[in-house]
Amino acid sequence: MRLSLKTVLVAVLVFLSLAGSVAAQAGRNRQKTSDPQKKAERPVNPPTEEQKNEGRAEEQQQQTEPSADGQDVETVKVETNLVTVPVIASDRGDRYIPDLKQEDFTIFEDGVKQEISFFETVTAPFHLVLMIDTSASTQDKLGQIQQAAIAFTEQLQKADRVKVMSFADSVRDLSDFTSDRAVLQWAIRGTRPGQGTKLYDAMAVGLKALQKVKGRKAIVIFTDGVDSYSDRESYDRNRRMIEEAGIIIYPIRYDTRDDVERLVRGQQQSGQVIDLASILGGKTSTGTTPTTFPGGTTIPSGRTGGGIGTSLPRLPGGVVITSSRNGRDRDDNRYPPNDPRNNDPTNPSSRTGPNDTIGVELDALYRTADAYLAEIAEKSGGRLHRADTLGSLPVAFKQIADELRTQYSLGYYPPNQERDGKYRKIKVKTSRKDVAVRARPGYRTPSSEK
């Protein structure tokens, strides 16, 4: 059978078309299998926000170390040497400056200029831990505290992520980091009053929650500053963690001093053994964990002199508070000289009383609380706010929210990378005229001996 020329040509064209298609498919297959770099550019799952920033901040690993009571406590150790520095910039009128650039800043460590390797502007999202003290003294005020805390979260930027924690005789983790305001409101409404105050334990948990987070981060803590129940952490351990962490802290301090003294005076008048631990919610004298101060000095329960105990507390820096002949120094009276209220032992505002050590020891307790809150703010580059009446609490929260919206984050790799546990001074300057900057004054390097 003879084929026409037209039929032959059609057959040839079909053959060539099929061959070209096969060759092209083979080429594509070879490209897929021979180019692993392009294959790696297409991950199965999209990276999270934290994974995207992973190369810009410290890497960490967890290990355990024994606590003072012999139990294993999980701690986080920083394994790279990036030093992060939160920075607040404001003008002479204390108005925040939101438009500074990396080249406007200079950082010095121990007087030596450092190269800035990491910079985040005020528009970068925040990770924030909101910590609420719910010890017994807040029981009647908790509703107002919750409302102010909810209003605070609503003032943050939409992309900011918040974790809510509360603490009393235990530390409660009430939410993961989230920007969902409904979830945060539910978590804040879920705070419940307790008896003790594990302030130092709670601070350690909050710091550890943020240590793996990249970028701008902060802690806002609402408390009277009195710790009565911590069994793992201490004032000094908190201070060291803060010096290492690079996390800015904003304490909001409320006053419970007169409320506690009123309860102590009530025990005194009824003839009971005066037990500060039972009032603050710690273990009682029969159960035996009194309030502990920096350096290990305690306020034990006892009957001596009608006061709280027989030894007075040692405050930070080794200062010992001692009582005068009347139990309080006359120049520390709350009322004018010769006012009879100064000598009324039943009056919580009394500043003197015969053989009265109650006021002296409570003063020492609350001076320690104030010193702690002031120090964690100063060491971290934050600011202490006082809200001694709940009416001023929303104002304090608003001031913090305003400052968080204008915080920069800088980072550098110091040439001295020894892990010697020493404290190194930081100084941040700006070339912008009439602008002042606030930053943490230094940091402590992790110790290789830990």
Secondary structure, DSSP 8 states (H G I E B T S, - for coil): ----HHHHHHHHHHHHHHHHHHHHHHHHHHHHHH-HHHHHTS-SS---HHHHTGGGS--EEEEEEE-TTS-EEEEEEE-S--EEEEEEEEETTS-B-----GGGEEEEETTEEE-EEEEE-TTS-EEEEEEEE-SGGGGGGHHHHHHHHHHHHHHS-TT-EEEEEEESSSEEE---SB--HHHHHHHHHT----SS--HHHHHHHHHHHHHT--SEEEEEEEE----S--SS--HHHHHHHHHHH--EEEEEE---HHHHHHHHHHHHHTT--B-HHHHHTS--TTTT--EE-TTS-EE--B-GGGSS-SS--B-GGG-B----TTSS-GGG-SS-TT-GGGG-TT-TT----TT--HHHHHHHHHHHHHHHHHHHHHHHT---EE-SSGGGHHHHHHHHHHHHTTEEEEEE--S----B--EEEEEEEESSTTEEEEE-SEEE--BTT-
